[in-house]
Amino acid sequence: MILRVASFFIFFVTSLQSFEQQKIVTLDYFFNNEYKKNVNGVEERFHYIWEDKSINGYSIWGDIFNRKGVITKKLETAPTKEALSKTDIYMIVDPDTWKETLHPNYMNADYAKVISDWVKQGGVLVMLTNDSVNAELHQFNQLAEIFGIRFTDTVRNSVTKDITVGRIIVPEENEIFKKTKVLYLKGISTITLRKPAKALLSDRGDIIMAISKYGKGTVFAVGDPWIYNEYIVNDRLTAEYQNGIAAEEFTDWLIKQIPKH
């Protein structure tokens, strides 16, 4: 009887520790808030969200997080201290312009302070924007510039028919991409930096990806929504392009940035 009680107690404690250690990634649905009519004429949310299994969604990336034991959540309201306290990773993708939604939610100084304070305490922030034609960058830079990062109006890799325009070679000894050698990115906003930010990936003199350490936290930035479904399942891409491998490596790296408590 004593042995059974002891075994149950050990199982309970182990399960509790496992639950407490489970990490959470939250995808923003506030700054990115796009809708379209479905086949039944009903407005539904789409574009860079977990639920969207079309080429426009992040369902594949969400599955990667889940497979690695990370819970995927969404934040449909403005970021607050309380809301961000419930996540380890917070991702903002393709902030809307007035062309994309009737009532865009723009970054402002108050939101930027809430988010940067959360990062300083150990949060992992991922900023995946877009080119300046398809994303609101000027006000969003109120947040990015806190970490020494600025998204520019310069557009790189404007792919039309020739997919090789989107080809970017990963240099040896990259901090994140160890196995990935060739990436595909199109319609990128380039980045300029100041301390504490540093370039993670550059191509032909342009900074494509950047990292910044801020307090106890970490920030990653690229001027492209990047590894949404289209970048992984696109039939136009040959085996040379390794965005699927990159998604795995990037996800592993993000998880490792979460401080151990």
C-alpha positions in Angstrom: 0.0 0.0 0.0 2.8 2.4 1.0 4.6 1.6 -2.3 1.5 2.3 -4.3 1.0 5.7 -2.6 4.7 6.6 -3.1 4.5 5.6 -6.8 1.3 7.7 -7.3 3.0 10.7 -5.5 6.0 10.5 -7.8 3.8 10.2 -10.9 1.7 13.2 -9.7 4.8 15.4 -9.0 6.4 14.4 -12.4 3.2 15.2 -14.3 2.9 18.5 -12.5 6.5 19.5 -13.3 5.9 18.5 -16.9 2.8 20.7 -17.1 4.5 23.6 -15.4 7.5 23.4 -17.8 5.3 23.3 -21.0 6.0 26.3 -23.1 3.5 28.5 -24.9 3.8 30.4 -28.2 1.2 33.1 -28.9 0.5 34.5 -32.3 -0.8 38.0 -32.6 -4.3 38.4 -34.2 -4.6 42.1 -33.3 -2.1 43.9 -35.5 -2.7 41.3 -38.2 -6.5 41.1 -38.5 -7.6 40.3 -42.0 -10.8 38.8 -43.2 -12.3 37.5 -46.5 -15.5 35.9 -47.6 -15.6 32.1 -47.8 -17.5 30.1 -50.4 -20.7 30.7 -48.4 -20.2 34.4 -48.5 -19.4 34.6 -44.8 -16.5 36.8 -43.5 -13.8 34.7 -41.9 -10.3 35.5 -40.6 -7.3 34.4 -42.8 -3.7 35.2 -43.6 -0.9 34.1 -41.3 -2.9 32.4 -38.6 -2.7 29.0 -37.0 -6.1 27.7 -38.2 -5.5 28.5 -41.9 -4.4 25.4 -43.7 -4.3 27.0 -47.1 -1.0 28.3 -48.5 -1.7 31.6 -46.6 -1.7 30.0 -43.1 0.7 29.0 -40.4 -0.8 25.5 -39.7 2.4 23.7 -40.6 4.5 25.8 -38.3 1.9 25.4 -35.6 2.2 21.6 -36.0 6.0 21.9 -35.6 5.6 23.8 -32.3 3.0 21.2 -31.1 5.2 18.3 -32.0 8.0 19.9 -30.0 5.7 20.1 -26.9 4.9 23.8 -27.3 1.3 25.0 -26.9 0.0 27.3 -29.6 -2.3 30.2 -28.6 -3.6 33.4 -30.2 -4.0 36.9 -28.9 -7.0 38.7 -30.5 -6.8 41.8 -28.3 -4.2 44.4 -27.7 -1.1 43.2 -25.9 -1.2 43.8 -22.1 1.1 42.9 -19.3 -1.4 40.3 -18.1 -1.8 38.7 -21.5 1.9 38.5 -22.3 2.6 37.1 -18.8 0.9 33.9 -20.0 3.2 33.2 -22.9 6.9 32.5 -23.5 7.0 33.5 -27.2 5.0 36.3 -28.8 4.9 36.6 -32.6 3.7 39.6 -34.6 3.3 39.0 -38.3 2.5 41.4 -41.2 0.9 44.4 -39.3 -2.1 45.6 -41.2 -2.4 48.7 -43.3 -5.8 50.4 -44.1 -5.8 48.5 -47.4 -6.0 45.2 -45.7 -8.6 45.7 -43.0 -11.3 48.3 -42.4 -10.1 49.1 -38.9 -6.3 48.5 -38.6 -4.7 48.4 -35.2 -1.5 50.3 -35.4 1.5 50.0 -33.1 1.8 52.9 -30.7 4.1 53.9 -27.8 1.9 52.3 -25.1 1.8 48.9 -26.9 5.6 49.1 -27.6 6.3 49.7 -23.9 4.2 46.8 -22.8 5.9 44.5 -25.2 9.4 45.7 -24.6 8.9 45.5 -20.8 7.8 41.9 -21.3 10.9 41.1 -23.4 13.2 42.7 -20.8 11.8 40.2 -18.3 12.7 37.3 -20.5 10.1 37.2 -23.3 11.0 36.0 -26.8 9.6 38.3 -29.4 9.4 37.4 -33.1 8.7 40.2 -35.6 7.9 38.9 -39.1 6.7 41.9 -41.2 6.5 42.3 -44.9 7.5 44.7 -47.6 6.2 48.3 -47.1 3.5 47.9 -49.8 1.9 45.0 -47.9 2.5 45.9 -44.2 2.5 48.9 -41.9 6.1 49.5 -41.0 6.5 53.2 -40.0 4.4 53.0 -36.8 5.5 49.4 -36.2 9.1 50.7 -36.0 8.2 52.3 -32.7 8.5 48.8 -31.3 11.4 47.5 -33.5 13.6 50.5 -32.8 13.6 49.9 -29.1 15.7 46.8 -29.8 18.0 48.6 -32.4 16.0 47.3 -35.4 14.3 49.3 -38.2 12.3 47.9 -41.1 13.0 49.9 -44.3 10.9 50.8 -47.4 13.5 49.0 -49.5 12.1 45.9 -51.1 14.2 42.8 -51.9 13.4 39.6 -53.8 10.3 40.7 -55.7 9.5 37.3 -57.2 7.2 37.2 -60.2 7.9 34.1 -62.3 11.6 33.4 -61.7 11.8 31.8 -58.2 15.6 32.1 -58.2 15.1 35.8 -57.3 14.1 34.6 -53.9 17.2 32.4 -53.4 19.3 33.3 -50.3 22.4 31.3 -49.3 23.0 30.7 -45.6 26.7 31.2 -44.7 28.6 28.7 -42.7 28.4 28.8 -38.9 25.1 30.6 -38.8 23.7 30.9 -35.2 20.3 29.4 -36.1 20.6 27.5 -39.4 23.1 24.7 -39.1 21.7 22.3 -41.6 19.8 24.8 -43.8 21.9 26.0 -46.8 19.4 27.7 -49.1 16.4 29.7 -48.1 13.5 31.2 -50.1 12.2 34.6 -49.2 10.2 37.0 -51.4 9.1 40.6 -51.1 11.3 41.4 -48.2 11.7 44.6 -46.3 15.4 45.1 -45.6 16.6 46.0 -42.1 19.0 48.6 -40.6 20.5 48.1 -37.2 22.1 49.7 -34.2 23.2 48.2 -30.9 22.3 45.9 -29.3 20.9 44.3 -32.5 23.1 42.3 -34.8 22.7 40.8 -38.2 21.9 37.1 -38.4 21.7 36.8 -42.2 22.8 39.2 -44.9 22.7 39.0 -48.6 24.4 41.2 -51.2 24.9 43.9 -48.6 21.4 43.9 -47.3 20.4 42.7 -43.8 17.7 40.1 -44.1 17.4 38.8 -40.6 18.4 40.2 -37.2 18.7 39.3 -33.5 18.7 41.5 -30.5 19.2 40.7 -26.8 17.2 43.0 -24.6 17.4 42.6 -20.8 16.7 38.9 -20.2 14.8 38.5 -23.4 15.5 37.9 -27.1 14.1 39.5 -30.3 14.2 38.0 -33.8 13.3 40.1 -36.9 12.8 39.5 -40.6 11.0 41.7 -43.1 8.8 38.9 -44.4 6.1 36.6 -43.0 8.4 33.9 -44.2 7.7 30.3 -43.1 3.9 30.3 -43.7 2.6 27.2 -45.5 3.4 28.5 -49.0 7.1 28.6 -48.2 7.1 24.9 -47.3 4.6 23.3 -49.6 4.9 25.5 -52.7 5.1 23.2 -55.8 7.2 25.7 -57.6 10.1 25.3 -55.1 12.6 22.7 -55.9 14.4 20.5 -53.3 17.2 23.1 -53.3 15.1 25.3 -51.1 15.1 24.2 -47.5 12.5 26.3 -45.7 11.0 23.1 -44.1 14.4 22.3 -42.5 14.8 26.0 -41.6 11.4 26.0 -39.9 12.5 23.1 -37.7 15.8 24.8 -36.8 14.3 28.2 -36.2 11.6 26.7 -33.9 14.3 24.8 -31.9 16.3 28.0 -31.5 13.2 30.0 -30.3 12.5 27.4 -27.7 16.1 27.5 -26.5 15.8 31.3 -26.0 13.1 30.9 -23.3 14.8 31.5 -19.9 15.0 28.6 -17.5 13.3 29.4 -14.3 
